[in-house]
């Protein structure tokens, strides 16, 4: 386990250096709120779909992988929906705005920004192959249940937004090309690969920027922050890891899903809380603190998963 911990820690350290650079850019005003939003959109609408297509293209077709995609999707659904049920019993804050943010933050991880780079580092293209499926399931649930819960009603829900979500589009396009055994020509695949390469550095810079704008001390006095951190970074990934092991889930799928479920609070928490007038400051604090703590917890959880399998 020690060797696995060292290997994963090195990968997390690389991401941390990129986060530190983003933090510095935020402090010297090289990155501001407007540019951070543009960078986020760049990753969301282009880099994430491209990394999915690129990874699926580089994995050799095997009928068993199609079955594995279905297993990964099922694991993702069970992990996220199971988390939804559990956190409803844990967080019962009288302040509705706080309660919604606490529950949302505990359920939804940063499985795109933080997980895909680590899945690629630990498992190669196959890691992103399975990670992309987790991201697709995440997007379906966050843009349906997550949106309804955060907005307080079904009026905000839109089937069009759900279907046209870039994460879902990217996963569907990559899967169709893979199952149909379509090999993209180099003139198309090369630009996709270049854009996909942005999926690791750009999100880390954005996370670093948000950390530079957060007054963390204020949130360290809030017991609920510690509860969310424990549930999001330790409770859910450990439970998911051992349940998948008991069910005999294939090792690469188990590790990929564990990486995704061990990621810090999703940046979507702040986006939705801002849009629907929830406790935005709390959401920023949760994203920032869990991101910092995940630098320690993610290597341990992932190394544990590698040791178990």
GIPEDA-V295453 format. One line per field, one symbol per residue. burial: I if it has 9 or more other ideal C-beta (glycine too) atoms within 8 Angstrom, else O. A space follows every 10 residues. Layout:
BEGIN
burial = ???
END
This chain:
BEGIN
burial = OOOIIOIIIO IIOIIIOIII IIIIIIOOOO IOOOOIOOII OIIIOIIIII IIIIIIIOIO OOOOIOOIIO IIIOIIIOII IIIIOIIOOI IOIOOOIIII IIIIIIIIII IIIIIIIIII OIIOIIIIII IIIIIIIIII IIIIOIIIII IOOOOIIOOO OIOOIIIIII IIIIIIIIOO OOOIOOOOIO OIIOIIOIII OIIIIIIIII IIOIOIOOIO OIOIIOIIII IIIIIIIIII IOOIIOOOIO OIIIIIIIII IIIIIIIIII OIIIOIOIII OIIIIIIIII IIIIIOIIII IIIIIIOOO
END
